[in-house]
Amino acid sequence: MSNQTSGTPWQRDSWTARTAKQQPVYRDAAALARAVDALSQLPPVVVSWEVEALKTQIAAAQRGERFVLQGGDCAESFADCESEQIARKLKILLQMSLVLLHGLKKPVVRVGRFAGQYAKPRSADTETRDGITLPCYRGDLVNRPGFTAEEREPDPELLLRGYERAALTLNFVRALIDGGFADLHHPEYWDLGFVSHSPLRDEYRQIATSIADSLDFFEAMSGSRVHEASRAPFYASHEALHLLYEQAQTRFIPRQNRWYNLSTHLPWIGMRTADLDGAHVEYCRGIANPVGVKIGPTMDKAWLQGLCHALNPDGEQGRLVLIHRMGAKQVEDGLPRLVEAVRETGIPVLWICDPMHGNTESTTSGLKTRRFENIVAELETSFRVHKALGTHLGGVHFELTGEDVTECTGGARGLSDGDLARAYRSQVDPRLNYEQALELALRIATYARSV
């Protein structure tokens, strides 16, 4: 089966004939060509059967049989590619998924924003400080955050460094899972230290104990082990922003007779690059991966329906993920219009709520933040709207970290604007800390049962 649509033939570089937004400008074309060629010869980060397995699980989530938890850093840094950092990210995602599993009574699909989230779109091409203007920082895959001409120059070699760290990250994740790190029989292994002082500690421990006891009871009665409880898989995702990087890891798999982006399991298109006639949509329409698209209140009916037809013309189950990011103030009025537009196409999609990006604001001191109460409000409204329209909200998409950062206000500890400077570490967007992320999972599990 081919994943090329009828009409214009698709090749992995056919996007080069379209307008490609948010792409860095490299001065040394020969060095860039060498780096892309070297990257295209290296082994893939993921394999096609993993991609197909995720697609099957996304199809189940579309039917309301599973729930997708997608989360991780807004932008990974090369410096964070170390074992403790990676393990902390896995722990908070595991803890959130445990809470959701207990509350929703359905399997949770774990998708990390990791092993490739090294490039970020920017609102401007340049940045000016003290009268000096330099290219903006576009993530470690492109250039460096320091404010000098040398550091801000796009460097083709960083494509290879990004690939290496993506592979190292995912290999470590796989090794942890194979070694029993994600065993639901022993959720006590996942404690992040905060459990001892968190206001949520008792509720979390009760959930963990309940699930472990239930598994032990079932296995004792049935005489067989619940395999999925012992080895919970993780899938990788990142924004398919840097198209030369994505192209270099795009391979034709003869036994599948399809092209796959093997740099990740689930690539997505951001709103800044979702033009119907743009390079990112052209690239993504030809790969067999499940593909996500960020959608928001500025999208009109024709645009959204055009994306559905371009990216899933055959109506394939598990293929298209629509990640709505509306903002707490606009979701009530804006989401029904988008849902109805997609319904008219008859194309199956998985609806995921991203309550982070539509709720970004700046404090009086100039720091970007997100209010926990706005994140919760958008989530709860999204659940209610989908319920009223007869659709499933099949997942959530968060920017979060396993660290004790202070980047988003609110939550159980009541962080205020004055607390942000204490541990504000993000280079790009504010993230939920581990305690806020776990509280959010508890709120989702409680609210979803009531609608």
C-alpha positions as CSV (number, residue, x, y, z in Angstrom):
1,M,0.0,0.0,0.0
2,S,1.4,3.4,-1.0
3,N,0.9,6.4,1.2
4,Q,1.2,8.8,-1.8
5,T,-2.0,10.7,-2.4
6,S,-3.5,11.0,-5.9
7,G,-2.5,14.0,-7.9
8,T,1.0,15.5,-7.5
9,P,3.6,12.7,-7.0
10,W,5.4,12.7,-3.6
11,Q,9.0,12.2,-2.9
12,R,10.8,12.8,0.4
13,D,12.3,16.1,-1.0
14,S,9.2,17.3,-2.9
15,W,8.6,19.8,-0.1
16,T,11.6,21.8,-1.5
17,A,9.3,23.1,-4.3
18,R,7.0,24.7,-1.6
19,T,7.5,27.7,0.7
20,A,9.3,26.4,3.8
21,K,8.7,28.6,6.8
22,Q,10.8,28.6,10.0
23,Q,13.9,27.2,8.3
24,P,17.4,28.4,9.3
25,V,19.7,30.0,6.7
26,Y,23.0,28.2,6.4
27,R,25.9,30.1,4.8
28,D,28.0,27.1,3.9
29,A,25.8,25.1,1.4
30,A,28.5,22.4,1.0
31,A,28.8,21.8,4.7
32,L,25.1,21.5,5.0
33,A,25.0,19.0,2.2
34,R,27.7,16.9,3.8
35,A,25.9,16.9,7.1
36,V,22.5,15.9,5.6
37,D,24.1,13.2,3.5
38,A,25.9,11.8,6.6
39,L,22.7,11.8,8.5
40,S,20.8,10.0,5.8
41,Q,23.4,7.1,6.0
42,L,23.0,6.6,9.7
43,P,20.6,4.0,11.3
44,P,17.1,5.2,12.0
45,V,16.2,6.3,15.5
46,V,12.9,4.3,15.5
47,V,11.6,1.4,13.3
48,S,8.5,1.1,11.2
49,W,6.8,-1.7,13.3
50,E,7.0,0.7,16.3
51,V,5.3,3.4,14.3
52,E,2.6,1.0,13.2
53,A,2.1,-0.2,16.7
54,L,1.5,3.4,17.8
55,K,-0.9,4.0,14.9
56,T,-3.0,1.0,16.2
57,Q,-3.1,2.5,19.7
58,I,-4.1,5.9,18.3
59,A,-6.9,4.3,16.4
60,A,-8.1,2.8,19.7
61,A,-7.9,6.2,21.4
62,Q,-10.1,7.6,18.6
63,R,-12.7,5.0,19.5
64,G,-12.5,6.0,23.2
65,E,-10.7,2.7,24.2
66,R,-7.4,4.3,25.1
67,F,-6.1,7.7,26.3
68,V,-3.0,9.4,25.0
69,L,-0.6,11.3,27.4
70,Q,1.9,13.4,25.4
71,G,4.4,15.4,27.4
72,G,7.9,16.7,27.8
73,D,10.1,19.7,27.5
74,C,9.1,22.6,25.2
75,A,12.6,22.3,23.7
76,E,15.2,19.7,24.6
77,S,18.8,20.8,25.0
78,F,21.9,18.8,24.3
79,A,23.1,19.4,27.8
80,D,20.1,17.6,29.2
81,C,21.0,14.3,27.5
82,E,22.1,12.6,30.6
83,S,20.7,9.7,32.6
84,E,19.2,11.5,35.6
85,Q,17.4,14.0,33.5
86,I,15.9,11.4,31.2
87,A,14.9,9.2,34.1
88,R,13.1,12.1,35.8
89,K,11.1,12.8,32.6
90,L,10.0,9.1,32.4
91,K,9.1,9.1,36.1
92,I,6.7,12.0,35.9
93,L,5.1,10.6,32.8
94,L,4.7,7.2,34.4
95,Q,3.2,8.8,37.5
96,M,0.7,10.8,35.5
97,S,-0.2,7.8,33.4
98,L,-0.7,5.7,36.5
99,V,-3.2,8.3,37.9
100,L,-5.0,8.5,34.5
101,L,-5.1,4.7,34.2
102,H,-6.7,4.5,37.7
103,G,-9.2,7.3,37.1
104,L,-10.2,6.7,33.4
105,K,-10.2,2.9,33.7
106,K,-8.6,2.6,30.3
107,P,-5.0,2.0,29.0
108,V,-2.8,5.0,28.6
109,V,-0.6,5.6,25.6
110,R,2.6,7.3,26.7
111,V,4.2,9.7,24.1
112,G,7.2,11.8,25.2
113,R,8.2,15.1,23.7
114,F,11.7,13.8,23.6
115,A,14.5,12.3,21.5
116,G,14.3,15.0,18.8
117,Q,12.6,18.1,20.2
118,Y,15.7,20.2,19.5
119,A,14.3,22.8,17.1
120,K,11.7,25.5,17.9
121,P,9.8,28.0,15.8
122,R,10.3,31.6,16.6
123,S,8.1,34.7,16.2
124,A,11.0,36.7,14.7
125,D,14.1,35.8,12.7
126,T,16.4,38.1,14.7
127,E,16.9,39.3,18.3
128,T,18.2,42.7,19.4
129,R,20.0,43.4,22.7
130,D,21.7,46.7,23.5
131,G,21.6,47.8,19.9
132,I,23.1,44.5,18.6
133,T,21.0,42.4,16.3
134,L,21.7,38.7,15.8
135,P,19.8,35.6,14.4
136,C,17.4,34.3,17.0
137,Y,18.1,31.1,18.9
138,R,16.2,28.3,17.1
139,G,17.1,25.4,19.3
140,D,20.2,23.2,19.8
141,L,19.6,21.5,16.4
142,V,20.3,24.8,14.6
143,N,22.5,27.2,16.7
144,R,23.5,28.0,20.3
145,P,21.7,30.2,22.9
146,G,24.7,32.4,23.7
147,F,24.3,35.9,22.4
148,T,27.3,36.2,20.1
149,A,27.6,36.1,16.3
150,E,29.5,32.8,16.4
151,E,27.0,31.1,18.7
152,R,23.9,32.3,16.7
153,E,25.3,31.2,13.3
154,P,23.4,28.1,12.1
155,D,25.8,25.2,12.2
156,P,25.1,22.1,10.0
157,E,27.1,19.8,12.3
158,L,24.4,20.3,15.0
159,L,22.1,18.2,12.9
160,L,24.4,15.2,13.6
161,R,24.8,16.1,17.2
162,G,21.0,16.2,17.5
163,Y,20.6,12.8,15.9
164,E,23.2,11.4,18.3
165,R,21.4,12.7,21.3
166,A,18.0,11.6,20.1
167,A,19.4,8.0,19.6
168,L,21.1,8.0,22.9
169,T,18.0,9.2,24.7
170,L,15.6,6.7,23.1
171,N,18.1,3.8,23.6
172,F,18.3,4.7,27.3
173,V,14.5,4.9,27.5
174,R,14.2,1.4,25.9
175,A,16.9,0.0,28.3
176,L,15.0,1.3,31.3
177,I,11.8,-0.2,30.1
178,D,13.3,-3.5,29.3
179,G,14.9,-3.5,32.8
180,G,11.5,-3.1,34.5
181,F,11.6,0.6,35.2
182,A,8.0,1.0,34.0
183,D,6.6,-2.0,35.8
184,L,3.2,-1.1,37.2
185,H,3.7,-3.8,39.9
186,H,6.3,-1.5,41.5
187,P,5.2,2.2,41.1
188,E,7.1,3.0,44.3
189,Y,10.2,3.0,42.2
190,W,9.1,6.1,40.4
191,D,9.1,8.5,43.4
192,L,10.7,11.8,42.6
193,G,11.4,12.8,46.2
194,F,8.6,15.4,46.2
195,V,6.1,12.7,47.2
196,S,7.3,13.0,50.8
197,H,6.3,16.7,51.1
198,S,3.7,17.1,48.4
199,P,0.1,17.8,49.4
200,L,-0.8,15.1,46.9
201,R,1.3,12.4,48.4
202,D,-1.4,10.5,50.2
203,E,-3.7,10.4,47.1
204,Y,-0.9,9.3,44.8
205,R,0.3,6.6,47.1
206,Q,-3.3,5.3,47.5
207,I,-3.6,5.0,43.7
208,A,-0.2,3.4,43.3
209,T,-1.0,0.8,46.0
210,S,-4.4,0.1,44.6
211,I,-3.1,-0.6,41.2
212,A,-0.3,-2.8,42.4
213,D,-2.6,-4.8,44.7
214,S,-5.2,-5.2,41.9
215,L,-2.5,-6.5,39.5
216,D,-1.2,-9.0,42.1
217,F,-4.8,-10.2,42.8
218,F,-5.6,-10.7,39.1
219,E,-2.4,-12.5,38.4
220,A,-2.8,-14.7,41.4
221,M,-6.3,-15.7,40.3
222,S,-5.6,-16.1,36.6
223,G,-2.2,-17.7,36.9
224,S,-0.8,-15.4,34.2
225,R,1.2,-12.2,34.2
226,V,-0.2,-9.0,32.7
227,H,2.5,-8.3,30.1
228,E,1.5,-4.7,29.4
229,A,1.7,-3.9,33.1
230,S,5.3,-5.1,33.3
231,R,6.7,-3.3,30.2
232,A,4.8,-0.1,29.5
233,P,6.1,1.2,26.1
234,F,7.0,4.8,25.5
235,Y,6.8,6.5,22.1
236,A,8.8,9.5,20.9
237,S,7.4,12.6,19.3
238,H,8.7,16.0,18.2
239,E,7.7,18.9,15.9
240,A,8.7,18.1,12.4
241,L,10.1,21.6,12.0
242,H,13.6,21.3,10.4
243,L,12.7,19.6,7.2
244,L,16.2,18.7,6.1
245,Y,16.6,16.8,9.4
246,E,13.3,15.0,8.9
247,Q,14.1,14.2,5.2
248,A,17.4,12.7,6.0
249,Q,15.8,10.1,8.3
250,T,12.9,9.3,5.9
251,R,13.2,5.8,4.5
252,F,11.2,3.6,2.1
253,I,10.4,0.3,3.8
254,P,9.8,-2.3,1.1
255,R,7.9,-4.8,3.2
256,Q,5.4,-2.0,4.1
257,N,5.7,-0.4,0.7
258,R,5.5,3.0,2.4
259,W,7.8,5.9,3.4
260,Y,8.4,6.5,7.1
261,N,9.9,9.3,9.1
262,L,12.2,7.2,11.3
263,S,13.5,10.0,13.4
264,T,10.4,9.7,15.6
265,H,7.2,7.8,16.0
266,L,4.8,10.8,16.0
267,P,5.9,14.0,14.2
268,W,3.6,17.0,14.3
269,I,3.1,20.2,12.4
270,G,2.9,23.5,14.4
271,M,0.4,26.2,13.6
272,R,3.1,28.5,12.2
273,T,3.9,25.9,9.5
274,A,0.5,24.4,8.8
275,D,-0.2,26.3,5.5
276,L,-2.0,24.1,3.1
277,D,0.4,24.8,0.3
278,G,3.4,24.9,2.5
279,A,6.4,22.7,2.7
280,H,5.6,21.0,6.0
281,V,2.2,19.8,5.0
282,E,3.7,18.6,1.7
283,Y,6.4,16.6,3.5
284,C,4.0,15.1,6.1
285,R,1.4,14.0,3.6
286,G,3.7,11.4,2.1
287,I,5.0,9.6,5.3
288,A,3.1,6.7,6.9
289,N,3.6,7.8,10.5
290,P,0.7,9.1,12.5
291,V,0.9,12.9,12.1
292,G,-0.2,15.5,14.5
293,V,-1.3,19.1,13.7
294,K,-1.6,21.9,16.1
295,I,-4.9,23.8,15.5
296,G,-6.3,26.9,17.0
297,P,-9.0,29.6,17.0
298,T,-7.4,31.4,14.0
299,M,-8.1,28.4,11.7
300,D,-11.1,28.7,9.5
301,K,-13.2,25.8,8.2
302,A,-11.6,25.6,4.7
303,W,-8.1,25.5,6.2
304,L,-8.9,22.8,8.7
305,Q,-10.8,20.7,6.2
306,G,-8.1,21.1,3.7
307,L,-5.5,19.8,6.2
308,C,-7.7,16.7,6.9
309,H,-8.0,15.9,3.2
310,A,-4.3,16.6,2.5
311,L,-3.0,14.5,5.4
312,N,-5.5,11.7,5.6
313,P,-7.2,11.5,2.1
314,D,-8.0,7.8,2.5
315,G,-9.6,8.1,6.0
316,E,-7.1,5.8,7.6
317,Q,-7.7,5.1,11.3
318,G,-4.9,6.2,13.6
319,R,-3.3,8.4,11.0
320,L,-4.3,12.0,11.9
321,V,-4.1,13.6,15.4
322,L,-5.5,17.1,15.8
323,I,-4.1,18.9,18.8
324,H,-6.3,21.9,19.7
325,R,-4.7,24.8,21.5
326,M,-7.4,27.4,22.0
327,G,-6.8,29.2,25.2
328,A,-9.2,29.2,28.2
329,K,-11.1,32.2,27.0
330,Q,-11.7,30.9,23.5
331,V,-12.2,27.2,23.8
332,E,-16.0,27.4,24.7
333,D,-16.9,29.2,21.5
334,G,-14.0,28.2,19.2
335,L,-13.8,24.4,19.7
336,P,-17.3,23.4,18.5
337,R,-16.7,25.1,15.2
338,L,-13.5,23.1,14.6
339,V,-15.1,19.8,15.6
340,E,-18.1,20.4,13.3
341,A,-15.7,21.3,10.4
342,V,-13.9,18.0,10.8
343,R,-17.1,16.0,11.3
344,E,-18.3,17.3,7.9
345,T,-15.2,15.7,6.2
346,G,-16.0,12.2,7.5
347,I,-12.3,11.7,8.2
348,P,-11.4,10.0,11.4
349,V,-9.1,12.0,13.8
350,L,-7.8,11.7,17.3
351,W,-8.6,14.9,19.3
352,I,-6.0,15.9,21.8
353,C,-6.1,19.0,24.0
354,D,-3.0,21.2,24.4
355,P,-4.0,23.6,27.2
356,M,-0.5,25.2,27.4
357,H,0.2,27.2,24.3
358,G,-3.1,29.2,24.2
359,N,-2.6,30.3,27.8
360,T,0.9,31.8,27.7
361,E,1.2,35.3,29.1
362,S,3.9,37.7,30.4
363,T,4.3,39.0,33.9
364,T,5.1,42.7,34.6
365,S,8.7,41.7,34.8
366,G,8.7,40.3,31.3
367,L,8.8,36.6,32.2
368,K,6.6,34.3,30.2
369,T,4.3,32.1,32.3
370,R,1.1,30.1,32.3
371,R,-1.5,30.1,35.0
372,F,-2.4,26.7,36.3
373,E,-6.1,27.7,36.7
374,N,-6.3,28.6,33.0
375,I,-4.7,25.3,32.0
376,V,-7.3,23.4,34.1
377,A,-10.1,25.6,32.8
378,E,-9.3,24.8,29.1
379,L,-9.0,21.1,29.8
380,E,-12.3,20.9,31.6
381,T,-14.1,22.9,29.0
382,S,-12.6,20.7,26.3
383,F,-13.8,17.5,27.9
384,R,-17.3,19.1,28.3
385,V,-17.5,20.3,24.7
386,H,-16.4,17.0,23.2
387,K,-18.9,15.2,25.4
388,A,-21.7,17.5,24.2
389,L,-20.8,17.1,20.6
390,G,-20.5,13.3,20.8
391,T,-16.8,13.2,20.1
392,H,-14.0,11.8,22.3
393,L,-11.2,13.9,23.8
394,G,-8.7,11.1,23.5
395,G,-5.6,12.7,24.9
396,V,-3.7,15.6,26.4
397,H,-0.5,17.4,25.4
398,F,1.7,19.1,28.0
399,E,5.0,20.9,28.3
400,L,6.4,19.6,31.6
401,T,9.5,18.6,33.3
402,G,10.5,16.2,36.1
403,E,12.4,19.0,37.9
404,D,11.4,21.4,40.7
405,V,11.1,24.5,38.4
406,T,9.0,27.6,39.0
407,E,7.8,28.6,35.5
408,C,4.0,28.2,35.7
409,T,2.0,29.9,38.6
410,G,-0.6,28.3,40.7
411,G,-1.1,24.6,41.6
412,A,-1.3,23.0,45.0
413,R,1.6,25.1,46.3
414,G,0.1,28.4,45.0
415,L,3.1,29.6,43.1
416,S,2.9,33.4,42.4
417,D,4.6,35.7,39.9
418,G,7.1,36.5,42.6
419,D,8.1,32.8,42.8
420,L,9.0,32.5,39.1
421,A,12.6,33.8,39.3
422,R,13.5,31.2,42.0
423,A,13.9,28.4,39.5
424,Y,13.0,29.6,36.0
425,R,15.2,27.5,33.7
426,S,13.4,27.1,30.4
427,Q,15.1,28.6,27.3
428,V,11.8,28.9,25.5
429,D,8.4,28.3,27.0
430,P,7.3,27.8,30.7
431,R,6.7,24.2,31.8
432,L,4.7,22.5,34.5
433,N,6.9,21.2,37.3
434,Y,6.6,17.7,38.5
435,E,4.1,18.5,41.3
436,Q,1.9,20.6,39.0
437,A,1.9,17.9,36.4
438,L,0.8,15.2,38.8
439,E,-1.9,17.5,40.2
440,L,-3.1,18.0,36.7
441,A,-3.3,14.3,36.1
442,L,-5.4,13.9,39.2
443,R,-7.7,16.7,38.1
444,I,-8.2,15.2,34.7
445,A,-8.9,11.7,36.1
446,T,-11.5,13.2,38.5
447,Y,-13.2,15.5,36.0
448,A,-13.3,13.0,33.1
449,R,-15.2,10.6,35.3
450,S,-17.9,13.2,35.9
451,V,-18.7,14.2,32.3
